[in-house]
Amino acid sequence: MPLKNYGVLKGRVVDRKLGEGQTPHYQVLLSDGDTKYRIAINVKSKLAPSELFYYVEENFNHPIIKGLVELDNGFHELSRKPGGLALDFIRGNLFDTTQMKPLPHNVPGPDNDLNELIELYINRAVESEDTAIYAFGERWGPETDVKDKYFGFLPGNGIHDIHMNQGNDGRFQRDNGVWQDGGLLIHYPSRSTWVGIFLAFQSQSFHTDDTTGNRIDTIIPEKTAAIRIVAAMVNPVDKDANKETVTLLNTSPEPVDLTGWAIADKLKSKFPLTGTINPGEVLKVTLSNKINLDNEGGIITLLDNGGLKIDGVSYTKDKVTKEGWTITF
């Protein structure tokens, strides 16, 4: 079954502790001004291989930022659906999951393990009072009669599962669901930057069922995986309907039949594709009102004839500056 009490916690870092022991978690003490919380971040997997996949985006820019900055401090339960603030590594086009790499949690020497990687960005947050942390995951507490075992505050309260929460097998399959992934976003106003930290277990799959989040064990042909979204015209001249376009590129040396494929928008409405895209060529697809590329920011996803994601991009409002101009990805 999916996670309980999924949402995002916004607040300021007060303290932290490196992950230690048999099941280490990097611990962060967070305050929303009135209430204290502990964020427990996995840095080692219980299943082999023990090293977690990680990806850090030091210039994170995505449409959800607009909604996040409008949140008050504290925990906010999130609807698990597209178009909102919930995270989904696969469907939300937050980053390229193929860029995730494994990293041990504790290696002798400086700046070479997952504990120290997270410490780098949390330490920056400690040093700057205006920095806001957004932790996505499952909330626990408040535990009225239980002090927090790491930081000693009462009542015990916090958020965990700060990692991908789909594509699990075996005993962890019960946690699977879509639009309920964990993650850590850090806003440094003094630096005018956002950092995204995303974690996953090597035992998880990046192809999952759209309803259950259960893993789909499949191998996508190399030529199929080679189709890329390279550009989009989101804001046509005079805002004429049915003139938005998405441009695809076939990077493979073979033609690819797009029959049954689709382009999806941020709400997962789909525009069907037909025809063939030849090696090294581009195909500019003119969309209809079946889908909407929002001028306020959005995501664009390319799906194959089995509904599996082949590519995905996102754009923010600042990229949609003038009518008739094309955004490149």
Secondary structure, 3 states (H helix, E strand, C coil): CCCCCEEEEEEEEEEEECCCCCCCEEEEEEECCCCEEEEEEECCCCCCCCCEEEEEECCCCCCHHHHHHCCCCEEEECCCCCCCCCCCCCCCCCCCHHHCEEECCCCCCCCCCHHHHHHHHHHHHHHCCCCEEEEEEEEEEEECCCCCCCCCCCCEEEEECCCCCCCCCHHHHHHCCCCCCCEEEEEEHHHCEEEEEEEECCCCCCCECCCCCCECCCCCCHHHHCEEEEEEECCCHHHCCCCCEEEEEECCCCCEECCCCEEECCCCCEEECCCEECCCCEEEEECCCCCCCCCCEEEEEEECCCCCEEEEEEEEHHHCCCCCCCEEC
